[in-house]
Amino acid sequence: MSSFSDRLRSEIDYAGLTQKEFAARTGIKKRALEGYLGVQQSIPPADVAVRMAKLLGLSVEYLVNGEQHQNAVNISRYLEFRPLLDDLAALPEDLLHMVKTLIRVFAEEARKNHTSGPATGQGPQAGSAPANRKPGRRA
């Protein structure tokens, strides 16, 4: 399991923020942020963790300990789709409509065949993440 500092660093990077920007937008001192990200790997007070999680669009529980409350949506399942969603958001409306239609057709077919994903043992699927890349992260 990754540490708080690993998750925080990764999420700041994913958000496209510099440490200075992140510190300013959460209202914490850059030196304090460096303590959370550095060798000390300290955990911030609850109010700071809440501001950090809110800015990053995460739950505090996930940010602090890497887990979701059992009643919360399990976002870890969807992290691998973040880059895809970014790509979809960049498409013009006409292409986005076509992609949505294709996805619906394939999903309906998969549901009919009682499958929940690509077949295993057939090598990488077209558009799949390289084996050396973490799910949920940009290439």
N, CA, C and O atoms as a GROMACS GRO file, in nm:
protein
  556
    1MET      N    1   0.085  -0.118   0.000
    1MET     CA    2   0.000   0.000   0.000
    1MET      C    3   0.089   0.124   0.000
    1MET      O    4   0.192   0.126   0.067
    2SER      N    5   0.049   0.225  -0.074
    2SER     CA    6   0.127   0.347  -0.080
    2SER      C    7   0.107   0.429   0.048
    2SER      O    8   0.008   0.413   0.119
    3SER      N    9   0.202   0.514   0.074
    3SER     CA   10   0.196   0.598   0.194
    3SER      C   11   0.116   0.725   0.166
    3SER      O   12   0.085   0.757   0.051
    4PHE      N   13   0.084   0.796   0.273
    4PHE     CA   14   0.014   0.924   0.258
    4PHE      C   15   0.092   1.016   0.166
    4PHE      O   16   0.035   1.076   0.075
    5SER      N   17   0.222   1.028   0.189
    5SER     CA   18   0.302   1.120   0.107
    5SER      C   19   0.303   1.077  -0.039
    5SER      O   20   0.300   1.162  -0.128
    6ASP      N   21   0.308   0.946  -0.066
    6ASP     CA   22   0.304   0.896  -0.204
    6ASP      C   23   0.171   0.933  -0.271
    6ASP      O   24   0.168   0.980  -0.385
    7ARG      N   25   0.060   0.909  -0.198
    7ARG     CA   26  -0.072   0.940  -0.254
    7ARG      C   27  -0.086   1.091  -0.277
    7ARG      O   28  -0.135   1.134  -0.382
    8LEU      N   29  -0.042   1.170  -0.179
    8LEU     CA   30  -0.055   1.315  -0.192
    8LEU      C   31   0.027   1.366  -0.310
    8LEU      O   32  -0.023   1.444  -0.391
    9ARG      N   33   0.151   1.322  -0.320
    9ARG     CA   34   0.238   1.365  -0.431
    9ARG      C   35   0.175   1.326  -0.565
    9ARG      O   36   0.171   1.406  -0.659
   10SER      N   37   0.128   1.203  -0.574
   10SER     CA   38   0.069   1.154  -0.698
   10SER      C   39  -0.055   1.233  -0.736
   10SER      O   40  -0.074   1.266  -0.853
   11GLU      N   41  -0.140   1.264  -0.639
   11GLU     CA   42  -0.264   1.336  -0.668
   11GLU      C   43  -0.237   1.482  -0.702
   11GLU      O   44  -0.306   1.540  -0.786
   12ILE      N   45  -0.137   1.543  -0.638
   12ILE     CA   46  -0.099   1.680  -0.673
   12ILE      C   47  -0.049   1.683  -0.817
   12ILE      O   48  -0.086   1.772  -0.895
   13ASP      N   49   0.035   1.587  -0.852
   13ASP     CA   50   0.086   1.577  -0.989
   13ASP      C   51  -0.028   1.556  -1.088
   13ASP      O   52  -0.033   1.621  -1.192
   14TYR      N   53  -0.119   1.465  -1.054
   14TYR     CA   54  -0.231   1.437  -1.144
   14TYR      C   55  -0.317   1.562  -1.165
   14TYR      O   56  -0.367   1.584  -1.275
   15ALA      N   57  -0.333   1.642  -1.061
   15ALA     CA   58  -0.412   1.764  -1.071
   15ALA      C   59  -0.340   1.872  -1.152
   15ALA      O   60  -0.399   1.975  -1.184
   16GLY      N   61  -0.212   1.848  -1.183
   16GLY     CA   62  -0.137   1.945  -1.262
   16GLY      C   63  -0.096   2.068  -1.184
   16GLY      O   64  -0.074   2.174  -1.242
   17LEU      N   65  -0.086   2.054  -1.052
   17LEU     CA   66  -0.049   2.165  -0.966
   17LEU      C   67   0.096   2.156  -0.924
   17LEU      O   68   0.150   2.046  -0.908
   18THR      N   69   0.158   2.269  -0.905
   18THR     CA   70   0.291   2.269  -0.842
   18THR      C   71   0.268   2.262  -0.691
   18THR      O   72   0.157   2.287  -0.643
   19GLN      N   73   0.372   2.228  -0.619
   19GLN     CA   74   0.360   2.226  -0.473
   19GLN      C   75   0.326   2.364  -0.420
   19GLN      O   76   0.247   2.378  -0.326
   20LYS      N   77   0.384   2.466  -0.479
   20LYS     CA   78   0.358   2.604  -0.437
   20LYS      C   79   0.210   2.639  -0.458
   20LYS      O   80   0.147   2.698  -0.371
   21GLU      N   81   0.155   2.603  -0.576
   21GLU     CA   82   0.014   2.629  -0.605
   21GLU      C   83  -0.077   2.553  -0.509
   21GLU      O   84  -0.175   2.608  -0.457
   22PHE      N   85  -0.043   2.427  -0.486
   22PHE     CA   86  -0.125   2.344  -0.398
   22PHE      C   87  -0.125   2.402  -0.257
   22PHE      O   88  -0.230   2.411  -0.194
   23ALA      N   89  -0.009   2.441  -0.208
   23ALA     CA   90   0.001   2.500  -0.074
   23ALA      C   91  -0.083   2.627  -0.065
   23ALA      O   92  -0.156   2.647   0.032
   24ALA      N   93  -0.072   2.712  -0.165
   24ALA     CA   94  -0.147   2.838  -0.164
   24ALA      C   95  -0.298   2.813  -0.167
   24ALA      O   96  -0.373   2.877  -0.094
   25ARG      N   97  -0.341   2.720  -0.252
   25ARG     CA   98  -0.485   2.695  -0.267
   25ARG      C   99  -0.546   2.624  -0.148
   25ARG      O  100  -0.667   2.631  -0.127
   26THR      N  101  -0.464   2.554  -0.069
   26THR     CA  102  -0.515   2.488   0.052
   26THR      C  103  -0.491   2.572   0.176
   26THR      O  104  -0.537   2.538   0.284
   27GLY      N  105  -0.417   2.682   0.160
   27GLY     CA  106  -0.393   2.771   0.273
   27GLY      C  107  -0.291   2.718   0.373
   27GLY      O  108  -0.297   2.752   0.491
   28ILE      N  109  -0.198   2.636   0.326
   28ILE     CA  110  -0.093   2.587   0.416
   28ILE      C  111   0.041   2.641   0.370
   28ILE      O  112   0.058   2.678   0.254
   29LYS      N  113   0.135   2.643   0.460
   29LYS     CA  114   0.269   2.691   0.426
   29LYS      C  115   0.340   2.585   0.342
   29LYS      O  116   0.324   2.465   0.364
   30LYS      N  117   0.419   2.632   0.247
   30LYS     CA  118   0.493   2.540   0.160
   30LYS      C  119   0.584   2.449   0.242
   30LYS      O  120   0.601   2.332   0.210
   31ARG      N  121   0.641   2.503   0.348
   31ARG     CA  122   0.729   2.424   0.434
   31ARG      C  123   0.652   2.310   0.502
   31ARG      O  124   0.704   2.199   0.517
   32ALA      N  125   0.528   2.337   0.542
   32ALA     CA  126   0.445   2.232   0.602
   32ALA      C  127   0.416   2.124   0.498
   32ALA      O  128   0.423   2.005   0.528
   33LEU      N  129   0.384   2.167   0.374
   33LEU     CA  130   0.358   2.071   0.266
   33LEU      C  131   0.481   1.985   0.242
   33LEU      O  132   0.470   1.864   0.222
   34GLU      N  133   0.598   2.047   0.243
   34GLU     CA  134   0.722   1.971   0.224
   34GLU      C  135   0.738   1.864   0.333
   34GLU      O  136   0.792   1.756   0.307
   35GLY      N  137   0.692   1.896   0.454
   35GLY     CA  138   0.696   1.797   0.562
   35GLY      C  139   0.604   1.680   0.536
   35GLY      O  140   0.636   1.566   0.571
   36TYR      N  141   0.488   1.706   0.476
   36TYR     CA  142   0.394   1.599   0.444
   36TYR      C  143   0.444   1.513   0.328
   36TYR      O  144   0.415   1.393   0.320
   37LEU      N  145   0.521   1.575   0.238
   37LEU     CA  146   0.570   1.505   0.120
   37LEU      C  147   0.709   1.447   0.138
   37LEU      O  148   0.750   1.358   0.062
   38GLY      N  149   0.782   1.495   0.236
   38GLY     CA  150   0.922   1.459   0.250
   38GLY      C  151   0.949   1.336   0.333
   38GLY      O  152   0.862   1.252   0.354
   39VAL      N  153   1.072   1.329   0.378
   39VAL     CA  154   1.120   1.213   0.454
   39VAL      C  155   1.041   1.195   0.583
   39VAL      O  156   1.019   1.082   0.627
   40GLN      N  157   1.000   1.305   0.644
   40GLN     CA  158   0.926   1.298   0.771
   40GLN      C  159   0.794   1.224   0.754
   40GLN      O  160   0.749   1.154   0.845
   41GLN      N  161   0.733   1.240   0.639
   41GLN     CA  162   0.604   1.178   0.608
   41GLN      C  163   0.502   1.199   0.720
   41GLN      O  164   0.434   1.106   0.761
   42SER      N  165   0.493   1.323   0.767
   42SER     CA  166   0.396   1.353   0.871
   42SER      C  167   0.256   1.362   0.811
   42SER      O  168   0.240   1.388   0.692
   43ILE      N  169   0.156   1.341   0.894
   43ILE     CA  170   0.017   1.349   0.853
   43ILE      C  171  -0.036   1.485   0.901
   43ILE      O  172  -0.013   1.523   1.015
   44PRO      N  173  -0.107   1.556   0.815
   44PRO     CA  174  -0.157   1.688   0.855
   44PRO      C  175  -0.271   1.678   0.956
   44PRO      O  176  -0.333   1.572   0.970
   45PRO      N  177  -0.300   1.788   1.026
   45PRO     CA  178  -0.419   1.791   1.112
   45PRO      C  179  -0.545   1.770   1.026
   45PRO      O  180  -0.542   1.790   0.905
   46ALA      N  181  -0.652   1.730   1.089
   46ALA     CA  182  -0.775   1.695   1.018
   46ALA      C  183  -0.825   1.808   0.929
   46ALA      O  184  -0.865   1.783   0.815
   47ASP      N  185  -0.824   1.932   0.978
   47ASP     CA  186  -0.877   2.042   0.897
   47ASP      C  187  -0.795   2.064   0.770
   47ASP      O  188  -0.849   2.100   0.666
   48VAL      N  189  -0.665   2.043   0.780
   48VAL     CA  190  -0.577   2.057   0.663
   48VAL      C  191  -0.601   1.941   0.566
   48VAL      O  192  -0.608   1.962   0.445
   49ALA      N  193  -0.614   1.821   0.619
   49ALA     CA  194  -0.640   1.704   0.534
   49ALA      C  195  -0.772   1.721   0.460
   49ALA      O  196  -0.784   1.681   0.344
   50VAL      N  197  -0.871   1.779   0.526
   50VAL     CA  198  -1.000   1.802   0.461
   50VAL      C  199  -0.984   1.900   0.345
   50VAL      O  200  -1.037   1.876   0.237
   51ARG      N  201  -0.911   2.008   0.365
   51ARG     CA  202  -0.889   2.106   0.257
   51ARG      C  203  -0.812   2.043   0.141
   51ARG      O  204  -0.843   2.067   0.024
   52MET      N  205  -0.712   1.962   0.174
   52MET     CA  206  -0.633   1.895   0.069
   52MET      C  207  -0.722   1.801  -0.013
   52MET      O  208  -0.722   1.806  -0.136
   53ALA      N  209  -0.797   1.717   0.056
   53ALA     CA  210  -0.882   1.620  -0.011
   53ALA      C  211  -0.987   1.689  -0.098
   53ALA      O  212  -1.015   1.647  -0.210
   54LYS      N  213  -1.045   1.797  -0.044
   54LYS     CA  214  -1.148   1.870  -0.119
   54LYS      C  215  -1.091   1.928  -0.248
   54LYS      O  216  -1.153   1.918  -0.354
   55LEU      N  217  -0.974   1.990  -0.240
   55LEU     CA  218  -0.911   2.047  -0.358
   55LEU      C  219  -0.880   1.940  -0.463
   55LEU      O  220  -0.893   1.964  -0.583
   56LEU      N  221  -0.840   1.821  -0.417
   56LEU     CA  222  -0.804   1.713  -0.508
   56LEU      C  223  -0.923   1.628  -0.552
   56LEU      O  224  -0.909   1.540  -0.637
   57GLY      N  225  -1.040   1.654  -0.494
   57GLY     CA  226  -1.158   1.576  -0.530
   57GLY      C  227  -1.156   1.434  -0.476
   57GLY      O  228  -1.205   1.342  -0.540
   58LEU      N  229  -1.097   1.418  -0.358
   58LEU     CA  230  -1.084   1.285  -0.296
   58LEU      C  231  -1.151   1.284  -0.161
   58LEU      O  232  -1.183   1.389  -0.106
   59SER      N  233  -1.172   1.166  -0.107
   59SER     CA  234  -1.218   1.157   0.032
   59SER      C  235  -1.096   1.171   0.122
   59SER      O  236  -0.985   1.133   0.084
   60VAL      N  237  -1.117   1.224   0.240
   60VAL     CA  238  -1.008   1.238   0.337
   60VAL      C  239  -0.955   1.100   0.374
   60VAL      O  240  -0.835   1.080   0.387
   61GLU      N  241  -1.046   1.006   0.389
   61GLU     CA  242  -1.007   0.870   0.426
   61GLU      C  243  -0.912   0.810   0.323
   61GLU      O  244  -0.812   0.748   0.358
   62TYR      N  245  -0.944   0.828   0.195
   62TYR     CA  246  -0.856   0.775   0.092
   62TYR      C  247  -0.721   0.846   0.096
   62TYR      O  248  -0.617   0.780   0.091
   63LEU      N  249  -0.722   0.978   0.106
   63LEU     CA  250  -0.596   1.052   0.105
   63LEU      C  251  -0.508   1.013   0.223
   63LEU      O  252  -0.387   0.994   0.206
   64VAL      N  253  -0.566   0.999   0.341
   64VAL     CA  254  -0.487   0.971   0.462
   64VAL      C  255  -0.442   0.826   0.471
   64VAL      O  256  -0.325   0.800   0.498
   65ASN      N  257  -0.534   0.731   0.448
   65ASN     CA  258  -0.494   0.591   0.468
   65ASN      C  259  -0.508   0.502   0.345
   65ASN      O  260  -0.482   0.382   0.352
   66GLY      N  261  -0.551   0.559   0.233
   66GLY     CA  262  -0.559   0.481   0.110
   66GLY      C  263  -0.681   0.393   0.099
   66GLY      O  264  -0.691   0.312   0.007
   67GLU      N  265  -0.775   0.407   0.193
   67GLU     CA  266  -0.894   0.323   0.192
   67GLU      C  267  -1.018   0.408   0.186
   67GLU      O  268  -1.017   0.526   0.221
   68GLN      N  269  -1.125   0.348   0.141
   68GLN     CA  270  -1.255   0.413   0.139
   68GLN      C  271  -1.342   0.352   0.247
   68GLN      O  272  -1.329   0.234   0.279
   69HIS      N  273  -1.430   0.431   0.303
   69HIS     CA  274  -1.530   0.379   0.396
   69HIS      C  275  -1.616   0.280   0.320
   69HIS      O  276  -1.642   0.299   0.202
   70GLN      N  277  -1.660   0.175   0.387
   70GLN     CA  278  -1.735   0.071   0.317
   70GLN      C  279  -1.863   0.123   0.252
   70GLN      O  280  -1.913   0.062   0.158
   71ASN      N  281  -1.918   0.234   0.300
   71ASN     CA  282  -2.039   0.289   0.239
   71ASN      C  283  -2.008   0.388   0.128
   71ASN      O  284  -2.098   0.434   0.058
   72ALA      N  285  -1.881   0.423   0.110
   72ALA     CA  286  -1.842   0.518   0.006
   72ALA      C  287  -1.823   0.444  -0.125
   72ALA      O  288  -1.799   0.324  -0.128
   73VAL      N  289  -1.834   0.518  -0.233
   73VAL     CA  290  -1.807   0.459  -0.364
   73VAL      C  291  -1.660   0.421  -0.368
   73VAL      O  292  -1.574   0.500  -0.328
   74ASN      N  293  -1.629   0.303  -0.415
   74ASN     CA  294  -1.491   0.258  -0.423
   74ASN      C  295  -1.427   0.316  -0.548
   74ASN      O  296  -1.437   0.260  -0.657
   75ILE      N  297  -1.360   0.430  -0.532
   75ILE     CA  298  -1.303   0.498  -0.648
   75ILE      C  299  -1.184   0.425  -0.705
   75ILE      O  300  -1.149   0.446  -0.821
   76SER      N  301  -1.120   0.340  -0.627
   76SER     CA  302  -1.001   0.273  -0.678
   76SER      C  303  -1.033   0.192  -0.804
   76SER      O  304  -0.947   0.177  -0.891
   77ARG      N  305  -1.154   0.140  -0.814
   77ARG     CA  306  -1.194   0.064  -0.933
   77ARG      C  307  -1.194   0.153  -1.057
   77ARG      O  308  -1.170   0.105  -1.168
   78TYR      N  309  -1.220   0.281  -1.038
   78TYR     CA  310  -1.234   0.372  -1.151
   78TYR      C  311  -1.109   0.454  -1.180
   78TYR      O  312  -1.106   0.528  -1.278
   79LEU      N  313  -1.007   0.443  -1.097
   79LEU     CA  314  -0.887   0.524  -1.117
   79LEU      C  315  -0.822   0.500  -1.253
   79LEU      O  316  -0.768   0.592  -1.312
   80GLU      N  317  -0.828   0.378  -1.302
   80GLU     CA  318  -0.766   0.348  -1.430
   80GLU      C  319  -0.835   0.421  -1.545
   80GLU      O  320  -0.778   0.433  -1.654
   81PHE      N  321  -0.957   0.470  -1.523
   81PHE     CA  322  -1.030   0.539  -1.629
   81PHE      C  323  -1.007   0.690  -1.631
   81PHE      O  324  -1.056   0.758  -1.721
   82ARG      N  325  -0.933   0.743  -1.535
   82ARG     CA  326  -0.911   0.887  -1.530
   82ARG      C  327  -0.846   0.940  -1.659
   82ARG      O  328  -0.894   1.040  -1.713
   83PRO      N  329  -0.742   0.877  -1.710
   83PRO     CA  330  -0.684   0.928  -1.835
   83PRO      C  331  -0.782   0.921  -1.952
   83PRO      O  332  -0.785   1.010  -2.037
   84LEU      N  333  -0.863   0.816  -1.956
   84LEU     CA  334  -0.963   0.803  -2.061
   84LEU      C  335  -1.066   0.915  -2.052
   84LEU      O  336  -1.106   0.971  -2.154
   85LEU      N  337  -1.109   0.948  -1.931
   85LEU     CA  338  -1.204   1.056  -1.914
   85LEU      C  339  -1.144   1.189  -1.958
   85LEU      O  340  -1.214   1.272  -2.018
   86ASP      N  341  -1.016   1.211  -1.928
   86ASP     CA  342  -0.949   1.332  -1.975
   86ASP      C  343  -0.948   1.338  -2.127
   86ASP      O  344  -0.972   1.443  -2.186
   87ASP      N  345  -0.921   1.223  -2.190
   87ASP     CA  346  -0.921   1.218  -2.337
   87ASP      C  347  -1.061   1.244  -2.392
   87ASP      O  348  -1.076   1.318  -2.490
   88LEU      N  349  -1.162   1.185  -2.331
   88LEU     CA  350  -1.299   1.207  -2.377
   88LEU      C  351  -1.339   1.353  -2.366
   88LEU      O  352  -1.407   1.406  -2.454
   89ALA      N  353  -1.297   1.418  -2.258
   89ALA     CA  354  -1.332   1.559  -2.238
   89ALA      C  355  -1.269   1.648  -2.344
   89ALA      O  356  -1.318   1.758  -2.370
   90ALA      N  357  -1.161   1.602  -2.407
   90ALA     CA  358  -1.093   1.682  -2.509
   90ALA      C  359  -1.155   1.666  -2.647
   90ALA      O  360  -1.123   1.743  -2.738
   91LEU      N  361  -1.244   1.568  -2.664
   91LEU     CA  362  -1.303   1.543  -2.795
   91LEU      C  363  -1.411   1.646  -2.829
   91LEU      O  364  -1.481   1.695  -2.741
   92PRO      N  365  -1.423   1.679  -2.958
   92PRO     CA  366  -1.535   1.764  -2.999
   92PRO      C  367  -1.666   1.687  -2.981
   92PRO      O  368  -1.666   1.564  -2.980
   93GLU      N  369  -1.774   1.759  -2.967
   93GLU     CA  370  -1.905   1.700  -2.934
   93GLU      C  371  -1.948   1.590  -3.030
   93GLU      O  372  -2.003   1.489  -2.987
   94ASP      N  373  -1.925   1.607  -3.160
   94ASP     CA  374  -1.970   1.505  -3.256
   94ASP      C  375  -1.893   1.374  -3.238
   94ASP      O  376  -1.953   1.266  -3.243
   95LEU      N  377  -1.762   1.382  -3.216
   95LEU     CA  378  -1.685   1.260  -3.193
   95LEU      C  379  -1.720   1.196  -3.058
   95LEU      O  380  -1.726   1.074  -3.046
   96LEU      N  381  -1.743   1.280  -2.958
   96LEU     CA  382  -1.781   1.229  -2.826
   96LEU      C  383  -1.911   1.150  -2.836
   96LEU      O  384  -1.924   1.044  -2.774
   97HIS      N  385  -2.006   1.200  -2.912
   97HIS     CA  386  -2.133   1.130  -2.930
   97HIS      C  387  -2.109   0.991  -2.993
   97HIS      O  388  -2.170   0.893  -2.951
   98MET      N  389  -2.022   0.985  -3.094
   98MET     CA  390  -1.993   0.856  -3.159
   98MET      C  391  -1.926   0.759  -3.062
   98MET      O  392  -1.959   0.641  -3.060
   99VAL      N  393  -1.833   0.809  -2.982
   99VAL     CA  394  -1.763   0.724  -2.886
   99VAL      C  395  -1.860   0.672  -2.781
   99VAL      O  396  -1.856   0.554  -2.746
  100LYS      N  397  -1.948   0.758  -2.732
  100LYS     CA  398  -2.049   0.714  -2.634
  100LYS      C  399  -2.136   0.604  -2.692
  100LYS      O  400  -2.167   0.506  -2.624
  101THR      N  401  -2.177   0.621  -2.817
  101THR     CA  402  -2.260   0.521  -2.883
  101THR      C  403  -2.187   0.388  -2.893
  101THR      O  404  -2.244   0.283  -2.864
  102LEU      N  405  -2.060   0.393  -2.936
  102LEU     CA  406  -1.982   0.269  -2.945
  102LEU      C  407  -1.968   0.201  -2.810
  102LEU      O  408  -1.982   0.079  -2.800
  103ILE      N  409  -1.942   0.278  -2.707
  103ILE     CA  410  -1.927   0.220  -2.573
  103ILE      C  411  -2.057   0.154  -2.529
  103ILE      O  412  -2.055   0.043  -2.475
  104ARG      N  413  -2.170   0.219  -2.553
  104ARG     CA  414  -2.299   0.160  -2.516
  104ARG      C  415  -2.323   0.029  -2.589
  104ARG      O  416  -2.369  -0.068  -2.529
  105VAL      N  417  -2.293   0.025  -2.719
  105VAL     CA  418  -2.313  -0.097  -2.798
  105VAL      C  419  -2.226  -0.210  -2.744
  105VAL      O  420  -2.275  -0.322  -2.723
  106PHE      N  421  -2.099  -0.182  -2.720
  106PHE     CA  422  -2.010  -0.286  -2.668
  106PHE      C  423  -2.051  -0.330  -2.528
  106PHE      O  424  -2.045  -0.449  -2.496
  107ALA      N  425  -2.093  -0.236  -2.443
  107ALA     CA  426  -2.134  -0.270  -2.308
  107ALA      C  427  -2.259  -0.357  -2.309
  107ALA      O  428  -2.268  -0.454  -2.234
  108GLU      N  429  -2.356  -0.322  -2.394
  108GLU     CA  430  -2.477  -0.404  -2.405
  108GLU      C  431  -2.443  -0.545  -2.450
  108GLU      O  432  -2.498  -0.643  -2.398
  109GLU      N  433  -2.354  -0.556  -2.546
  109GLU     CA  434  -2.312  -0.688  -2.595
  109GLU      C  435  -2.242  -0.767  -2.485
  109GLU      O  436  -2.265  -0.887  -2.470
  110ALA      N  437  -2.157  -0.700  -2.409
  110ALA     CA  438  -2.086  -0.766  -2.300
  110ALA      C  439  -2.184  -0.815  -2.193
  110ALA      O  440  -2.169  -0.924  -2.139
  111ARG      N  441  -2.286  -0.732  -2.164
  111ARG     CA  442  -2.386  -0.772  -2.064
  111ARG      C  443  -2.465  -0.893  -2.114
  111ARG      O  444  -2.497  -0.983  -2.035
  112LYS      N  445  -2.496  -0.896  -2.241
  112LYS     CA  446  -2.569  -1.011  -2.298
  112LYS      C  447  -2.488  -1.138  -2.284
  112LYS      O  448  -2.542  -1.245  -2.257
  113ASN      N  449  -2.358  -1.126  -2.301
  113ASN     CA  450  -2.270  -1.243  -2.294
  113ASN      C  451  -2.221  -1.269  -2.152
  113ASN      O  452  -2.139  -1.359  -2.130
  114HIS      N  453  -2.270  -1.191  -2.056
  114HIS     CA  454  -2.235  -1.207  -1.914
  114HIS      C  455  -2.086  -1.194  -1.888
  114HIS      O  456  -2.031  -1.267  -1.806
  115THR      N  457  -2.022  -1.103  -1.957
  115THR     CA  458  -1.882  -1.075  -1.930
  115THR      C  459  -1.872  -0.938  -1.867
  115THR      O  460  -1.957  -0.852  -1.890
  116SER      N  461  -1.767  -0.919  -1.787
  116SER     CA  462  -1.752  -0.790  -1.721
  116SER      C  463  -1.628  -0.716  -1.766
  116SER      O  464  -1.595  -0.612  -1.709
  117GLY      N  465  -1.559  -0.768  -1.866
  117GLY     CA  466  -1.440  -0.698  -1.912
  117GLY      C  467  -1.375  -0.773  -2.025
  117GLY      O  468  -1.430  -0.871  -2.076
  118PRO      N  469  -1.258  -0.727  -2.066
  118PRO     CA  470  -1.189  -0.793  -2.176
  118PRO      C  471  -1.147  -0.935  -2.139
  118PRO      O  472  -1.123  -0.964  -2.022
  119ALA      N  473  -1.138  -1.021  -2.238
  119ALA     CA  474  -1.095  -1.158  -2.216
  119ALA      C  475  -0.952  -1.160  -2.165
  119ALA      O  476  -0.870  -1.077  -2.204
  120THR      N  477  -0.924  -1.256  -2.076
  120THR     CA  478  -0.788  -1.267  -2.022
  120THR      C  479  -0.708  -1.366  -2.103
  120THR      O  480  -0.765  -1.452  -2.171
  121GLY      N  481  -0.578  -1.354  -2.096
  121GLY     CA  482  -0.491  -1.448  -2.162
  121GLY      C  483  -0.472  -1.421  -2.310
  121GLY      O  484  -0.414  -1.504  -2.380
  122GLN      N  485  -0.520  -1.307  -2.359
  122GLN     CA  486  -0.506  -1.277  -2.501
  122GLN      C  487  -0.410  -1.163  -2.525
  122GLN      O  488  -0.410  -1.104  -2.633
  123GLY      N  489  -0.329  -1.129  -2.425
  123GLY     CA  490  -0.235  -1.019  -2.441
  123GLY      C  491  -0.304  -0.886  -2.418
  123GLY      O  492  -0.422  -0.882  -2.386
  124PRO      N  493  -0.229  -0.778  -2.434
  124PRO     CA  494  -0.286  -0.646  -2.410
  124PRO      C  495  -0.398  -0.614  -2.508
  124PRO      O  496  -0.389  -0.647  -2.627
  125GLN      N  497  -0.501  -0.550  -2.458
  125GLN     CA  498  -0.612  -0.508  -2.542
  125GLN      C  499  -0.576  -0.373  -2.604
  125GLN      O  500  -0.497  -0.297  -2.548
  126ALA      N  501  -0.635  -0.344  -2.718
  126ALA     CA  502  -0.611  -0.215  -2.783
  126ALA      C  503  -0.649  -0.104  -2.687
  126ALA      O  504  -0.758  -0.105  -2.630
  127GLY      N  505  -0.559  -0.008  -2.670
  127GLY     CA  506  -0.587   0.106  -2.584
  127GLY      C  507  -0.564   0.079  -2.437
  127GLY      O  508  -0.588   0.166  -2.354
  128SER      N  509  -0.516  -0.041  -2.402
  128SER     CA  510  -0.494  -0.069  -2.261
  128SER      C  511  -0.364  -0.007  -2.215
  128SER      O  512  -0.276   0.024  -2.296
  129ALA      N  513  -0.353   0.012  -2.083
  129ALA     CA  514  -0.234   0.075  -2.027
  129ALA      C  515  -0.116  -0.021  -2.036
  129ALA      O  516  -0.134  -0.142  -2.020
  130PRO      N  517   0.004   0.030  -2.061
  130PRO     CA  518   0.122  -0.055  -2.061
  130PRO      C  519   0.138  -0.121  -1.925
  130PRO      O  520   0.097  -0.066  -1.823
  131ALA      N  521   0.198  -0.238  -1.923
  131ALA     CA  522   0.213  -0.314  -1.800
  131ALA      C  523   0.295  -0.240  -1.696
  131ALA      O  524   0.276  -0.263  -1.576
  132ASN      N  525   0.386  -0.153  -1.738
  132ASN     CA  526   0.472  -0.085  -1.641
  132ASN      C  527   0.411   0.045  -1.592
  132ASN      O  528   0.477   0.119  -1.519
  133ARG      N  529   0.287   0.075  -1.628
  133ARG     CA  530   0.222   0.199  -1.585
  133ARG      C  531   0.118   0.170  -1.481
  133ARG      O  532   0.043   0.073  -1.493
  134LYS      N  533   0.112   0.253  -1.378
  134LYS     CA  534   0.012   0.237  -1.274
  134LYS      C  535  -0.125   0.273  -1.329
  134LYS      O  536  -0.137   0.369  -1.405
  135PRO      N  537  -0.230   0.197  -1.292
  135PRO     CA  538  -0.365   0.234  -1.335
  135PRO      C  539  -0.399   0.372  -1.278
  135PRO      O  540  -0.358   0.407  -1.168
  136GLY      N  541  -0.474   0.448  -1.354
  136GLY     CA  542  -0.522   0.576  -1.305
  136GLY      C  543  -0.425   0.689  -1.324
  136GLY      O  544  -0.449   0.800  -1.276
  137ARG      N  545  -0.317   0.666  -1.392
  137ARG     CA  546  -0.217   0.770  -1.414
  137ARG      C  547  -0.197   0.792  -1.560
  137ARG      O  548  -0.209   0.698  -1.640
  138ARG      N  549  -0.167   0.914  -1.597
  138ARG     CA  550  -0.141   0.948  -1.737
  138ARG      C  551  -0.010   0.886  -1.782
  138ARG      O  552   0.080   0.862  -1.702
  139ALA      N  553  -0.002   0.860  -1.912
  139ALA     CA  554   0.122   0.806  -1.970
  139ALA      C  555   0.227   0.912  -1.974
  139ALA      O  556   0.339   0.887  -2.019
   0.00000   0.00000   0.00000
